[in-house]
Amino acid sequence: MIVRLLPNRLLQSASRSQTARKGQDRFFQTSWYLSSSDHEYLHKTKIPTYHFQQSLPRLPVPDLEKSCQRYLKSQLPLLSDKEYQEVQKVVEEFQNGKGQELQKELVETDKINKHTNYVSDLWFDMYLKDRRPVVLTHNPFITFAPDPRPEYSTQLIRSVNMLISSVRMMKTLRDEQLEPEVFHLNPSKSNNDTFRLVTRLLPPSLSWYGAYLFKAFPLDMSQYKRLFNSCRIPRPEKDELFTDKNAKHILIMRKGNFYVFDMLDRDGNITPESEVLSHLKFILEDTTPAPEFPISVLTTENRDVWTRARVQLINADSRNENKLRVIESAMFALCLDDFEPKDPNEISHNFLHGDGINRWFDKSFQLIITKGGTASVNFEHSWGDGVAVLRYFKEVFTDSTKKHWVNPDTKPSTNASSERKVQRLDFKLDPFIKETIVKAKQRFESVTSSVDLHHLQYVKLNRNDIKKAKLSPDSVMQLAIQLAHYRMYGKNVGTYESCSTSAYKHGRTETVRSCTSATNQMCQLLLEKSGKQTSKDELMKGLQDCTAVHNQLTKEAAMGQGFDRHLFCLKNLGEQKGLTLPIFTHPSYTNINHIILSTSTLTDPSVSIGGFAAVTPDGFGIAYGVDNKYLGFNVSTYPQRSAKDFIAACEKSLDQLHVIIKAMGN
């Protein structure tokens, strides 16, 4: 069961509160920011970045009986009456037997490890021990909206502006000037100077409780420490997460070639923009051909293959190890593509996997900018979820489009010494490495060529229409997905929606099981040919039920009260003890965790499109967004299924829902 990115409503609505460093408070350009003429930071704010971390509540271990009940409820729309009764007996046996022993041990272990939560270590292991390639299996992408001023959208100009804004973000975070992430339940009463003053004065051990009195909820920021200067490194059995917080350089990739230069001087100040412009112009004009054997393609390989290849690469030449460390410690990778996608499908292919050569998929994130200035982020998933990436995304988009550090008339520095300061990394390869690279490239091309991607922008219905009908936009989109699959295959299947648990210390995600009895009922009302005419009132009531059930599931998941992570930990604990537990060996458990519909949502003005690969060969990867002007789906799949047909089914489903929702809104 692989978790997919993209944050839930809690993260989308979380306020971008901003923080201050000790003794350096000033007012920033926005109403409650601290003002600063300092070129080095996005802002300087009032509350230290990690001020709330110590007092964040811990993720609760759910009650065993409630998890079992929730599990059974999620199985109900997937099973026949006879199958359900059988599963019910198996679950009751677990709940009243071995499950109680495992639950007791899990709770006791959780009490001892108060520095984290009961899921965290296992979740990291799940990712880092996975031997499958990270590309397609794990890494998602998010594409930036265009710069509002087209003249700033050339590859060179946008790259410079986004690079400088990114380093400003890095410095703001590194120097703990970044406002903590806080969800304001009532922003008009808490997102103000009084809140910031009171919570700043409280000691870290009490600060969360002070925020709670304002009905404001600080979110976990532990993942932010892996955002910059980080990389996943292939190791035997379990990969390593590496971070070098002192590194000052950026990695630039073009045609599979590696270039590095410092973005900070010896005093820690950001390199002047005219000098950065000179360096990037130098790289874009470099005539070095693409390498015959690009080592970057090794990051697309099976992790065991890449582990052996990395060791061999180091053995081939002692200098290769230092060059690898330069790549791994860089702030992030800026990938300059000699290609401009023409439509959403090409955009998705390019940013999801590209050619496998002009990428380093193990970096915490890669900022990719095409020949025409389209920008996107592809990020490695083991270190974190969408929390830190979305914050980076929003901050950099806003800063780079409002500040415009360079413009079309800016001249490159004549004293930049790009020929000396920009270094190109060349690796010495032996025959074994060359052969491994050739095979990796063949495998990558074979797998990625089988990925089917299609996009839908639906303009008949939007967020405002759905809200006017007093429905949840997310529940409507999830229902459209269920309808689409039911329309094509006539049945319900395992469905996954990612929900953030970042309101808790080291919180990551929980699953919303969005295939419910309510959605099943609507599928039958709209698609089954029973000969009975369904009334308008019955359809409206069905939609309201879907929203009510989905909202409750989302609330429970965000509060750590789903069942997936809990059962995952109990299952792991049972395996460690060598126990045979029928609840986990029963076909129904395998079936519900064979994710056919892997879904996730992200909506923000800075986002143009996002996506990820299907997590099973016969499944769909469904990224969707809800806008004030339209609804959007971006669907991926493999040859066993058709993304184009699924998109067509989604459109038909939205047409049906559109008629009902319009009637409800009148």
C-alpha positions as CSV (number, residue, x, y, z in Angstrom):
1,M,0.0,0.0,0.0
2,I,1.8,3.1,-1.2
3,V,0.9,6.5,0.1
4,R,0.4,9.2,-2.5
5,L,1.0,12.8,-2.0
6,L,-1.0,15.6,-2.3
7,P,-2.3,17.3,0.9
8,N,-5.8,17.3,2.1
9,R,-8.1,20.1,3.0
10,L,-6.4,20.7,6.3
11,L,-3.2,21.6,4.5
12,Q,-4.8,23.5,1.7
13,S,-6.6,25.8,4.2
14,A,-3.7,26.0,6.6
15,S,-2.7,29.6,7.0
16,R,0.7,30.8,5.9
17,S,1.6,32.3,9.3
18,Q,5.1,33.8,9.3
19,T,7.8,33.8,12.1
20,A,10.6,35.9,13.5
21,R,14.1,35.4,14.6
22,K,15.1,36.4,18.1
23,G,15.8,40.1,18.4
24,Q,15.2,40.8,14.7
25,D,11.5,41.5,14.5
26,R,10.3,44.0,12.0
27,F,7.1,44.6,9.9
28,F,7.0,42.9,6.5
29,Q,5.2,44.1,3.4
30,T,2.1,42.1,4.0
31,S,-0.2,43.2,6.8
32,W,1.1,40.9,9.6
33,Y,4.6,40.1,8.2
34,L,7.6,41.8,9.6
35,S,9.0,44.2,7.1
36,S,12.6,43.8,6.0
37,S,14.8,45.2,3.3
38,D,16.9,42.1,3.8
39,H,17.5,40.5,0.4
40,E,18.4,37.2,2.1
41,Y,15.0,36.1,3.5
42,L,11.4,35.8,2.4
43,H,10.4,37.4,5.6
44,K,11.5,37.7,9.3
45,T,8.7,36.8,11.6
46,K,7.7,36.7,15.2
47,I,7.4,33.1,16.2
48,P,10.4,30.8,15.9
49,T,10.0,28.3,13.1
50,Y,10.0,25.2,15.4
51,H,8.4,26.9,18.4
52,F,5.4,24.6,18.5
53,Q,7.2,21.3,17.8
54,Q,7.9,20.3,21.4
55,S,4.3,20.7,22.6
56,L,2.5,19.2,19.5
57,P,0.0,16.5,20.6
58,R,1.0,13.0,19.8
59,L,-0.9,10.9,17.3
60,P,-3.4,8.8,19.3
61,V,-3.4,5.0,19.1
62,P,-7.0,4.3,18.0
63,D,-9.3,2.1,20.0
64,L,-9.1,-1.5,18.7
65,E,-12.9,-2.0,18.6
66,K,-13.4,1.3,16.7
67,S,-10.7,0.4,14.1
68,C,-12.3,-3.0,13.6
69,Q,-15.7,-1.4,13.2
70,R,-14.3,1.1,10.7
71,Y,-12.6,-1.6,8.8
72,L,-15.8,-3.6,8.5
73,K,-17.7,-0.6,7.3
74,S,-15.2,0.0,4.6
75,Q,-15.5,-3.6,3.5
76,L,-19.3,-3.4,3.2
77,P,-19.5,-1.9,-0.3
78,L,-16.9,-4.3,-1.6
79,L,-18.4,-7.6,-0.5
80,S,-21.5,-9.8,-1.0
81,D,-23.6,-10.4,2.0
82,K,-22.1,-13.9,2.4
83,E,-18.5,-12.6,2.1
84,Y,-19.2,-9.8,4.5
85,Q,-20.6,-12.2,7.2
86,E,-17.4,-14.3,6.8
87,V,-15.2,-11.3,7.2
88,Q,-17.2,-10.1,10.2
89,K,-16.5,-13.4,12.0
90,V,-12.7,-13.1,11.2
91,V,-12.6,-9.5,12.5
92,E,-14.5,-10.3,15.7
93,E,-12.1,-13.2,16.4
94,F,-9.1,-10.9,16.0
95,Q,-10.8,-8.1,18.1
96,N,-11.6,-10.5,21.0
97,G,-8.4,-12.5,20.7
98,K,-4.8,-11.9,19.5
99,G,-5.7,-8.3,18.6
100,Q,-6.1,-7.4,22.2
101,E,-2.6,-8.6,23.1
102,L,-1.1,-6.8,20.1
103,Q,-3.0,-3.6,21.0
104,K,-1.8,-3.6,24.5
105,E,1.8,-4.0,23.4
106,L,1.4,-1.3,20.8
107,V,0.0,1.1,23.4
108,E,2.8,0.3,25.8
109,T,5.5,0.8,23.2
110,D,3.9,4.1,22.2
111,K,4.1,5.3,25.8
112,I,7.8,4.7,25.9
113,N,8.6,6.5,22.6
114,K,7.1,9.9,23.4
115,H,9.5,11.6,21.0
116,T,7.6,10.4,18.0
117,N,4.4,8.5,17.2
118,Y,3.5,4.8,16.8
119,V,3.5,4.9,13.0
120,S,6.5,7.0,12.1
121,D,9.4,4.5,12.2
122,L,7.4,1.8,10.4
123,W,6.3,4.3,7.7
124,F,9.9,5.3,7.0
125,D,10.8,1.7,6.8
126,M,8.0,1.0,4.4
127,Y,9.4,3.5,1.9
128,L,13.2,3.0,2.5
129,K,13.0,-0.8,2.4
130,D,11.0,-0.8,-0.8
131,R,13.3,-2.1,-3.5
132,R,11.2,-0.8,-6.4
133,P,12.3,2.2,-8.4
134,V,11.2,5.6,-6.9
135,V,10.2,7.0,-10.3
136,L,6.6,6.1,-11.0
137,T,6.3,4.0,-7.9
138,H,6.7,6.9,-5.4
139,N,7.6,10.3,-6.9
140,P,4.7,12.6,-7.8
141,F,4.9,16.0,-9.6
142,I,3.2,19.4,-9.2
143,T,3.4,22.0,-12.0
144,F,3.5,25.8,-11.3
145,A,0.9,28.1,-12.8
146,P,2.5,30.4,-15.5
147,D,4.1,33.6,-14.5
148,P,1.4,36.3,-14.9
149,R,3.7,38.3,-17.0
150,P,4.7,36.3,-20.1
151,E,7.9,38.2,-20.7
152,Y,9.3,36.7,-17.6
153,S,8.5,33.1,-18.7
154,T,11.6,32.4,-20.8
155,Q,13.6,29.5,-19.5
156,L,16.6,31.7,-18.4
157,I,14.6,34.5,-16.7
158,R,12.2,32.2,-14.9
159,S,15.0,29.9,-13.8
160,V,17.0,32.7,-12.2
161,N,14.0,34.2,-10.5
162,M,12.8,30.8,-9.1
163,L,16.3,29.8,-8.1
164,I,16.9,33.0,-6.1
165,S,13.4,32.7,-4.5
166,S,14.2,29.1,-3.6
167,V,17.4,30.0,-1.9
168,R,15.6,32.7,0.0
169,M,13.2,30.1,1.2
170,M,16.1,27.8,2.1
171,K,17.8,30.5,4.1
172,T,14.5,31.6,5.8
173,L,14.0,28.0,6.9
174,R,17.6,27.3,7.8
175,D,17.9,30.4,10.0
176,E,14.5,29.7,11.5
177,Q,12.8,32.8,10.1
178,L,10.0,30.9,8.5
179,E,6.6,31.3,10.1
180,P,5.4,28.0,11.6
181,E,2.6,26.2,9.7
182,V,-0.6,26.9,11.5
183,F,-4.2,25.9,10.7
184,H,-6.5,28.8,11.8
185,L,-10.0,27.6,12.4
186,N,-11.2,31.2,12.6
187,P,-8.5,33.3,10.9
188,S,-10.2,36.6,11.7
189,K,-9.7,35.9,15.4
190,S,-6.4,34.1,15.5
191,N,-4.3,35.1,12.4
192,N,-3.2,38.4,14.0
193,D,-0.4,40.0,16.0
194,T,-2.0,39.2,19.3
195,F,-1.8,35.5,18.6
196,R,1.8,35.8,17.5
197,L,2.7,37.8,20.6
198,V,1.1,35.5,23.1
199,T,2.3,32.2,21.6
200,R,5.8,33.6,21.2
201,L,6.0,34.5,24.8
202,L,5.0,31.0,25.9
203,P,7.7,28.5,26.4
204,P,7.9,25.8,23.6
205,S,6.5,23.2,26.1
206,L,3.3,25.2,26.4
207,S,3.1,27.0,23.1
208,W,0.6,24.6,21.4
209,Y,-1.8,24.9,24.3
210,G,-1.7,28.7,23.9
211,A,-2.5,28.4,20.2
212,Y,-5.3,26.0,21.0
213,L,-7.0,28.7,23.1
214,F,-7.2,30.8,19.9
215,K,-8.7,27.9,18.0
216,A,-5.5,27.8,16.0
217,F,-3.7,24.4,15.4
218,P,0.1,24.4,14.7
219,L,1.1,21.6,12.3
220,D,4.1,19.4,12.4
221,M,7.2,20.8,10.7
222,S,9.7,17.9,11.2
223,Q,9.6,17.1,7.5
224,Y,10.9,20.6,6.6
225,K,14.4,19.6,7.8
226,R,14.7,17.3,4.8
227,L,13.4,19.8,2.3
228,F,16.8,21.2,1.2
229,N,20.3,19.7,0.9
230,S,18.8,16.2,1.1
231,C,18.9,13.0,-0.9
232,R,17.9,9.4,-0.7
233,I,20.9,7.2,-1.0
234,P,20.6,3.5,-2.1
235,R,21.8,1.1,0.5
236,P,21.5,-2.7,0.9
237,E,18.1,-3.7,2.3
238,K,17.2,-0.2,3.5
239,D,18.1,3.2,1.9
240,E,19.5,6.1,3.8
241,L,18.2,9.7,4.0
242,F,21.1,12.1,3.9
243,T,21.2,15.8,4.6
244,D,24.0,18.3,4.6
245,K,22.6,21.5,6.0
246,N,25.9,23.4,5.5
247,A,26.2,22.9,1.8
248,K,26.1,26.1,-0.3
249,H,25.8,24.9,-3.8
250,I,23.1,24.2,-6.3
251,L,23.0,21.3,-8.7
252,I,22.0,22.1,-12.3
253,M,21.2,19.4,-14.8
254,R,21.1,19.9,-18.6
255,K,21.2,17.1,-21.2
256,G,22.1,14.7,-18.4
257,N,25.2,16.8,-17.6
258,F,25.9,17.9,-14.0
259,Y,26.9,21.5,-13.2
260,V,27.3,23.0,-9.7
261,F,28.0,26.5,-8.4
262,D,27.7,28.2,-5.0
263,M,24.5,30.1,-4.3
264,L,25.9,31.4,-1.0
265,D,29.2,33.3,-0.5
266,R,31.6,32.7,2.4
267,D,29.5,34.9,4.7
268,G,26.3,33.0,3.8
269,N,24.8,35.7,1.6
270,I,23.0,34.9,-1.6
271,T,24.9,35.2,-4.9
272,P,23.9,38.4,-6.7
273,E,21.2,37.9,-9.3
274,S,23.3,39.2,-12.2
275,E,25.9,36.6,-11.4
276,V,23.3,33.8,-11.2
277,L,22.0,35.0,-14.5
278,S,25.5,34.7,-15.9
279,H,26.0,31.2,-14.6
280,L,22.8,29.9,-15.9
281,K,23.3,31.5,-19.3
282,F,26.7,29.9,-19.4
283,I,25.2,26.5,-18.7
284,L,22.4,27.0,-21.3
285,E,25.0,27.9,-23.9
286,D,27.4,25.1,-23.1
287,T,27.8,22.9,-26.1
288,T,28.9,19.8,-24.2
289,P,26.8,16.9,-25.7
290,A,24.7,14.6,-23.6
291,P,26.8,11.8,-22.1
292,E,26.8,8.5,-23.9
293,F,26.4,6.7,-20.5
294,P,24.3,9.0,-18.3
295,I,24.7,7.9,-14.6
296,S,21.5,9.8,-13.7
297,V,19.4,7.0,-15.3
298,L,20.6,4.8,-12.4
299,T,18.3,6.7,-10.1
300,T,15.4,5.2,-12.1
301,E,16.5,1.6,-11.3
302,N,15.5,-1.0,-8.8
303,R,17.1,0.0,-5.5
304,D,19.2,-3.1,-5.3
305,V,20.5,-2.6,-8.8
306,W,21.3,1.0,-8.0
307,T,22.9,0.1,-4.7
308,R,25.4,-2.3,-6.4
309,A,26.0,0.2,-9.2
310,R,26.7,3.0,-6.8
311,V,29.4,0.9,-5.0
312,Q,30.9,-0.1,-8.4
313,L,30.8,3.6,-9.4
314,I,32.9,4.5,-6.4
315,N,35.3,1.6,-6.9
316,A,35.8,2.6,-10.6
317,D,37.4,5.9,-9.5
318,S,38.0,7.2,-6.0
319,R,37.0,10.8,-7.2
320,N,33.5,9.6,-8.1
321,E,32.5,9.3,-4.5
322,N,33.2,13.0,-3.9
323,K,31.2,13.9,-7.0
324,L,28.3,11.8,-5.9
325,R,28.4,13.6,-2.5
326,V,28.3,16.9,-4.3
327,I,25.1,15.9,-6.1
328,E,23.6,14.4,-2.9
329,S,24.3,17.5,-0.7
330,A,23.2,20.2,-3.2
331,M,20.4,22.4,-2.0
332,F,18.2,20.8,-4.7
333,A,18.4,19.9,-8.4
334,L,17.4,22.5,-11.0
335,C,16.7,20.6,-14.3
336,L,16.8,22.6,-17.5
337,D,15.0,20.7,-20.2
338,D,15.5,21.3,-23.9
339,F,11.9,20.5,-24.5
340,E,8.5,22.3,-24.3
341,P,5.4,20.2,-23.7
342,K,2.4,21.2,-25.9
343,D,-0.5,20.0,-23.8
344,P,-1.4,18.6,-20.3
345,N,-0.7,15.0,-21.3
346,E,2.9,15.9,-22.5
347,I,3.3,18.1,-19.3
348,S,2.4,15.1,-17.2
349,H,4.8,12.7,-19.0
350,N,7.6,15.2,-18.9
351,F,7.3,16.1,-15.2
352,L,6.4,12.6,-13.9
353,H,9.3,10.8,-15.5
354,G,10.8,12.8,-18.4
355,D,13.6,11.0,-20.4
356,G,15.2,9.6,-17.2
357,I,18.4,11.3,-18.1
358,N,18.0,14.9,-17.1
359,R,16.9,14.0,-13.6
360,W,18.2,12.8,-10.2
361,F,15.1,11.2,-8.8
362,D,16.7,10.6,-5.4
363,K,16.9,14.3,-4.5
364,S,14.4,15.5,-2.0
365,F,13.0,17.6,-4.8
366,Q,13.8,18.7,-8.4
367,L,12.8,22.0,-9.8
368,I,12.3,21.4,-13.5
369,I,12.0,24.2,-16.0
370,T,11.3,23.5,-19.7
371,K,12.6,25.4,-22.8
372,G,9.5,27.5,-22.8
373,G,9.6,28.3,-19.1
374,T,7.0,25.8,-17.7
375,A,8.1,25.0,-14.2
376,S,7.3,22.0,-12.0
377,V,8.5,20.1,-8.9
378,N,9.1,16.3,-8.9
379,F,9.8,15.1,-5.3
380,E,11.0,11.9,-3.7
381,H,8.4,10.7,-1.2
382,S,10.2,8.8,1.6
383,W,11.3,11.9,3.5
384,G,7.9,13.5,3.7
385,D,4.5,14.2,2.1
386,G,3.0,17.3,0.6
387,V,3.3,19.5,3.7
388,A,6.8,21.0,3.2
389,V,6.6,20.8,-0.6
390,L,3.4,22.7,-0.9
391,R,4.8,25.4,1.4
392,Y,7.9,25.6,-0.7
393,F,5.7,25.7,-3.9
394,K,3.5,28.5,-2.7
395,E,6.3,30.6,-1.3
396,V,8.5,30.4,-4.3
397,F,5.7,31.0,-6.8
398,T,4.6,34.2,-4.9
399,D,8.2,35.5,-4.3
400,S,9.4,34.8,-7.8
401,T,6.4,36.3,-9.6
402,K,6.1,39.4,-7.4
403,K,9.8,40.2,-6.9
404,H,11.2,39.3,-10.4
405,W,14.8,39.4,-9.3
406,V,15.8,39.7,-12.9
407,N,13.9,41.0,-15.9
408,P,14.3,40.7,-19.7
409,D,16.6,43.7,-19.7
410,T,18.9,42.5,-16.9
411,K,22.4,42.0,-18.1
412,P,24.6,39.2,-16.9
413,S,27.4,40.2,-14.6
414,T,30.7,40.9,-16.5
415,N,32.6,39.8,-13.4
416,A,30.8,36.6,-12.7
417,S,33.7,34.3,-13.8
418,S,31.2,31.6,-14.8
419,E,34.0,29.7,-16.7
420,R,35.7,29.2,-13.3
421,K,32.9,29.2,-10.8
422,V,30.6,26.8,-12.7
423,Q,32.0,23.3,-12.4
424,R,30.9,20.4,-14.5
425,L,31.0,17.0,-12.9
426,D,32.4,14.2,-15.1
427,F,32.4,10.6,-13.8
428,K,34.9,7.8,-14.7
429,L,33.0,4.7,-15.7
430,D,34.1,1.1,-16.0
431,P,32.5,-1.5,-18.4
432,F,30.2,-2.9,-15.6
433,I,28.8,0.6,-15.0
434,K,28.3,1.3,-18.7
435,E,26.4,-2.0,-19.1
436,T,24.2,-1.3,-16.1
437,I,23.4,2.2,-17.5
438,V,22.4,0.7,-20.8
439,K,20.1,-1.8,-19.2
440,A,18.6,0.8,-16.9
441,K,17.8,3.1,-19.8
442,Q,16.2,0.2,-21.7
443,R,14.1,-0.8,-18.7
444,F,13.1,2.8,-18.0
445,E,12.0,3.4,-21.6
446,S,10.0,0.2,-21.6
447,V,8.2,1.0,-18.4
448,T,7.5,4.7,-19.0
449,S,6.3,4.1,-22.6
450,S,3.5,2.0,-21.1
451,V,2.2,4.8,-18.9
452,D,-1.1,6.2,-20.2
453,L,-2.0,9.8,-19.1
454,H,-5.0,11.9,-19.8
455,H,-6.4,15.1,-18.4
456,L,-9.9,16.6,-18.1
457,Q,-10.9,20.2,-17.3
458,Y,-14.6,20.3,-16.7
459,V,-16.1,23.8,-16.9
460,K,-19.9,23.1,-16.4
461,L,-19.4,22.8,-12.6
462,N,-17.1,24.4,-10.2
463,R,-16.4,24.9,-6.4
464,N,-18.9,27.7,-6.0
465,D,-21.7,25.6,-7.6
466,I,-21.0,22.7,-5.3
467,K,-20.8,25.0,-2.2
468,K,-24.0,26.7,-3.2
469,A,-25.7,23.3,-3.0
470,K,-24.2,22.8,0.5
471,L,-22.1,19.9,-0.6
472,S,-18.5,19.1,0.0
473,P,-16.5,19.6,-3.3
474,D,-14.1,16.8,-2.3
475,S,-17.0,14.3,-1.7
476,V,-18.5,15.2,-5.1
477,M,-15.2,14.6,-6.8
478,Q,-14.8,11.3,-5.0
479,L,-18.3,10.3,-6.0
480,A,-17.5,11.1,-9.6
481,I,-14.5,8.8,-9.4
482,Q,-16.7,6.0,-8.0
483,L,-19.3,6.5,-10.6
484,A,-16.7,6.5,-13.4
485,H,-15.3,3.1,-12.3
486,Y,-18.8,1.6,-11.7
487,R,-19.9,2.8,-15.1
488,M,-16.9,1.0,-16.7
489,Y,-16.7,-2.1,-14.6
490,G,-20.0,-2.4,-12.7
491,K,-18.4,-2.8,-9.3
492,N,-16.7,-1.1,-6.3
493,V,-13.0,-1.5,-5.7
494,G,-10.3,-0.6,-3.2
495,T,-10.0,3.2,-3.1
496,Y,-7.4,5.3,-1.4
497,E,-7.5,9.0,-0.6
498,S,-4.6,10.6,1.2
499,C,-5.3,12.7,4.3
500,S,-2.7,14.6,6.3
501,T,-2.2,13.9,10.0
502,S,0.3,16.8,10.4
503,A,-1.7,18.2,13.3
504,Y,0.2,15.7,15.4
505,K,3.9,15.3,16.1
506,H,5.6,13.5,13.2
507,G,2.2,13.0,11.6
508,R,2.2,11.9,8.0
509,T,-1.0,10.6,6.4
510,E,-4.0,8.5,7.1
511,T,-6.3,6.9,4.5
512,V,-9.8,8.1,3.7
513,R,-11.7,5.0,2.4
514,S,-13.9,7.0,0.0
515,C,-15.7,4.1,-1.4
516,T,-18.6,3.9,1.0
517,S,-22.1,2.5,1.2
518,A,-23.4,6.0,0.4
519,T,-21.4,6.2,-2.8
520,N,-22.4,2.6,-3.7
521,Q,-26.0,3.6,-3.3
522,M,-25.6,6.6,-5.6
523,C,-23.9,4.4,-8.2
524,Q,-26.9,2.1,-8.1
525,L,-29.4,4.9,-8.3
526,L,-27.7,6.6,-11.3
527,L,-26.4,3.6,-13.2
528,E,-28.4,0.4,-12.4
529,K,-31.3,-0.3,-14.9
530,S,-33.9,-1.3,-12.4
531,G,-36.8,0.0,-14.4
532,K,-37.7,2.3,-11.5
533,Q,-37.5,6.1,-12.1
534,T,-35.4,7.7,-9.3
535,S,-36.9,10.9,-8.0
536,K,-35.0,14.2,-7.8
537,D,-35.4,14.3,-4.1
538,E,-33.9,10.8,-3.8
539,L,-30.9,11.8,-5.8
540,M,-30.4,15.0,-3.8
541,K,-30.7,13.0,-0.5
542,G,-28.1,10.6,-1.9
543,L,-25.6,13.4,-2.6
544,Q,-26.1,14.8,0.9
545,D,-25.5,11.4,2.4
546,C,-22.3,11.1,0.4
547,T,-21.1,14.4,1.7
548,A,-22.0,13.6,5.3
549,V,-20.3,10.3,5.3
550,H,-17.2,11.6,3.5
551,N,-16.8,14.6,5.8
552,Q,-17.0,12.3,8.8
553,L,-14.3,9.9,7.3
554,T,-12.1,12.9,6.5
555,K,-12.4,14.3,10.0
556,E,-11.6,11.0,11.6
557,A,-8.6,10.5,9.4
558,A,-7.2,14.0,10.1
559,M,-7.6,13.3,13.8
560,G,-5.7,10.0,13.5
561,Q,-8.8,7.9,13.8
562,G,-8.7,6.0,10.6
563,F,-8.1,2.3,10.7
564,D,-5.4,1.7,8.0
565,R,-2.3,2.9,9.9
566,H,-3.5,1.2,13.1
567,L,-4.0,-2.2,11.4
568,F,-0.8,-1.7,9.5
569,C,1.1,-1.5,12.8
570,L,-0.7,-4.4,14.4
571,K,-0.1,-6.5,11.4
572,N,3.6,-5.7,11.5
573,L,3.8,-6.4,15.2
574,G,2.1,-9.8,14.7
575,E,4.6,-10.7,11.9
576,Q,7.5,-9.9,14.3
577,K,6.0,-12.4,16.7
578,G,5.5,-15.0,14.0
579,L,1.7,-15.0,14.5
580,T,-0.7,-16.2,11.9
581,L,-3.6,-13.7,11.9
582,P,-6.6,-14.6,9.7
583,I,-7.7,-11.0,9.5
584,F,-4.6,-10.1,7.5
585,T,-4.4,-13.4,5.5
586,H,-8.0,-13.3,4.4
587,P,-8.5,-12.4,0.7
588,S,-10.7,-9.4,1.7
589,Y,-7.7,-7.7,3.4
590,T,-5.6,-8.2,0.3
591,N,-8.4,-7.0,-1.9
592,I,-9.1,-3.8,0.0
593,N,-5.4,-3.0,0.0
594,H,-5.0,-3.7,-3.7
595,I,-5.6,0.0,-4.6
596,I,-7.3,0.3,-7.9
597,L,-8.3,3.9,-7.4
598,S,-5.4,5.9,-5.8
599,T,-6.6,9.4,-5.4
600,S,-5.3,12.7,-4.1
601,T,-6.2,16.4,-4.4
602,L,-4.3,19.7,-4.6
603,T,-5.9,23.0,-5.3
604,D,-4.1,26.3,-5.0
605,P,-3.7,29.4,-7.3
606,S,0.0,28.6,-7.7
607,V,-0.8,25.1,-9.0
608,S,-1.5,24.3,-12.7
609,I,-1.6,20.5,-12.7
610,G,-0.3,17.6,-10.7
611,G,-0.1,13.9,-10.9
612,F,1.3,10.5,-10.0
613,A,1.4,7.0,-11.4
614,A,-1.1,4.3,-10.7
615,V,0.1,2.2,-7.7
616,T,-1.1,-1.2,-9.2
617,P,-0.8,-2.5,-12.8
618,D,-4.6,-2.6,-13.1
619,G,-5.2,0.6,-11.2
620,F,-5.6,4.3,-11.8
621,G,-3.6,7.2,-10.4
622,I,-6.1,10.0,-10.0
623,A,-5.0,13.6,-9.2
624,Y,-7.9,16.1,-9.1
625,G,-8.5,19.7,-8.3
626,V,-11.5,21.9,-7.5
627,D,-11.3,25.5,-8.7
628,N,-13.7,28.4,-8.7
629,K,-14.0,28.1,-12.5
630,Y,-13.7,24.4,-13.2
631,L,-13.1,20.9,-11.9
632,G,-10.0,18.9,-13.1
633,F,-8.9,15.3,-13.3
634,N,-5.4,14.1,-14.3
635,V,-5.4,10.3,-14.6
636,S,-2.6,7.8,-15.2
637,T,-2.7,4.0,-15.8
638,Y,-0.9,1.1,-17.4
639,P,-1.8,-1.0,-20.5
640,Q,-4.4,-3.1,-18.6
641,R,-6.6,0.0,-18.3
642,S,-7.3,3.1,-20.4
643,A,-6.9,6.6,-18.9
644,K,-8.7,8.1,-21.9
645,D,-11.8,5.9,-21.3
646,F,-11.7,6.6,-17.5
647,I,-11.6,10.4,-18.2
648,A,-14.5,10.0,-20.5
649,A,-16.4,8.1,-17.8
650,C,-15.5,10.9,-15.3
651,E,-17.0,13.5,-17.7
652,K,-20.2,11.5,-18.0
653,S,-20.4,11.2,-14.2
654,L,-19.9,14.9,-13.8
655,D,-22.6,15.6,-16.3
656,Q,-25.0,13.5,-14.2
657,L,-24.0,15.2,-11.0
658,H,-24.1,18.6,-12.6
659,V,-27.8,18.3,-13.3
660,I,-28.6,17.3,-9.7
661,I,-26.3,19.9,-8.1
662,K,-27.6,22.8,-10.3
663,A,-31.1,21.8,-9.1
664,M,-30.0,21.8,-5.5
665,G,-28.4,25.2,-5.8
666,N,-31.5,26.9,-7.2
